[in-house]
Amino acid sequence: MEKLIDKISSYNLFNNLFPGIIFAVISEKYTWFSFRSWNLLFDLFVCYFIGLVISRFGSLCIEPLLKALKFVKFAEYKEFITAIKIDPEIKILLEASNMYRTICSMIILLPVLRLYQWIEQSINYLICLRIFVFILLMIVVFLLSYRKQTEYIIKRIKASNNKRLGDNSND
């Protein structure tokens, strides 16, 4: 267990586990959903997964919304890649900004869970479909996350190839 905890990065701790635990605790107080099994290791994995979903929601929904509203503006990815090589502190700042986005997402998703509970109360048969709703939502979240991550990989490959080939164009 101690070796496992040592391997958890600060990013995983503050962007996945921490928000997942907070979400699980608060949702248990204000909804009928309980995420505890009374097995500490299992509960940590469940909370990590909850936090991962919250983080993905922030990346897929909150971030694009804030960009569209011009609340935040990102540097070009190529510039980002170059800058983190020069200033490693940027990674720490990025981790902090992602944590803030994830906490914002958690705060948004708590009333969404409460709203879903209210909808289930209003539409009784929806309780029977809860697992299917959950599976469908997870498929959508992780397919979109996969696509977004693949786009970052492609941008990084292009930036690397442009640097290797000496191309300074802004592809």
N, C-alpha and C positions, 0 to 999 in steps of 0.2 A: 504494500500500500504506500509506504514511504517513497519507494522508487517511482511509483506512478505519479505521486504528487510532485516530485522533483522534476519530472519531465513535462509538466504542464507549464506552458509559456505564460508570461504575464498577459499576452493578448488573449489566449484561451481563458484565462482566469477572469479577466475584467470584461471581456466581450461575450463570453458564453456562460461560464459557470455562475458568476456573480449575478447577472440579470436573471438567469434561470431560477436560481434559489429565491431571489426577491419576488419574482413573478409567482412561483409556486406558493410561497408563504402568503402573499397578499391575496391571490386568487382563492386560496383555501378559506381565508377569513370572509371574503365578500361574495363568493359564489358557492355552489354545491360541488364544484370540481376539487378533487383532492389528488395530488400527485405523489403522495407519500406511500411507501410500502413498508416502512419501518425496518428496511435493510439499508444501512448507510451507503454501501457501495452502489447498490442499485439506484438509490435515490440521487446520488451524485451524478450518475450517468443520465438519469431522467432529467435532472435539472440542467445538465450540460446540453442535452438535446433541446430542451425548451429554450435555453439561451441561444443556441445555434439558430433555431427557427426565428426567434426575436431579432437576432442580428441580421439574418437574411431578409426579413421583412423590412428592416431599416434600410438595407442596401438596395432592395428592389423597389420599395415604395416611397419611403421617406426621402432618401437621397435624390431620386429623380424629381420628386415634387418640389423639394427645396431648390434644386437647380432650375427648374422651370419657373419658379417664383422669383428667381435671381436672389434668393436669400444667401446662397453659397455659390462660389465660382471655383472651379477646379483648374489647375494648370494643365497644359497639354501633357499627356502621358509620357511622351518622349522627354520633355523637360523634367518631369518628376524622376524618371529613371536616372537621368544625368545628375540631378541634384542630390539624390540619396547617396550616390557614390562619393560626392564631395562633402556632404553634411549628413552624417548618420543620425543626428538628432531629429531629422525629419521623420524617420520611422517611428520614433517615440511620440512625436506630435501627432502623427497620423493615427497611432494606436489610441491616443487620448481622444481625438476627434471621433473616431469610430465608436469608442465607449460612450461618448455623449449621445451619438446618434442611436446607439442600441438602447440606452436608458430612455430616450425620448420614445423609441418604438415600444418599449415595455409599457410606458405610461399610456400610450395610445391603445395597446392591445388589451390592457386590463379591462377598460370599459367595453371593448369589442367582445371579450369573453362573457362579460355580464349581459350584454345585449343578446348574444347567442343563447345564453341561458333563458332569457326572457322569451325569445322566439321559440325555443324548445317547449316552454311552458304553454305557449299559445297554440303551437302546432304539435300535438301529442306524438304523432307518428315519427316526428323528426328525431326523437330520442332513440328510436330503433335504427335510424340511419346515421347516428353519430359517428360510428367507426368509418363508414363510407365517406362521410363529409371530411373527416380527419385525413383519411388516405388520399382523397382527391386534392385537398389543400396541400398536403405534403408533396405530392407528385408535382403540382404546379410550382410550389416554392423552390423545390430542388432542381427541377428542370430549368427554370429561369436562372437560378444561381449557377448551374452548370454552364449555361449559355454565356452568362456574364463573365464567369471565370475564364472560359475559353477565349472570349474576346480580349481579355487582359493578356492572356498568354500570346495570342497573335500579335497584339501591339508590342509586347516585349520582344518577341522574335523579330519583328520588323525593325524595332529600334536597334536591336543588337546587330542585325544584318546591315542596316544603314551605317552604323558605326564601323563595322568591319570593312565595309566596302568604301568607306570614306564619303558616303552620300550625306549631304547636309540638308536634303529636301525635307519638307514637312508632310510626309505621307501619313 
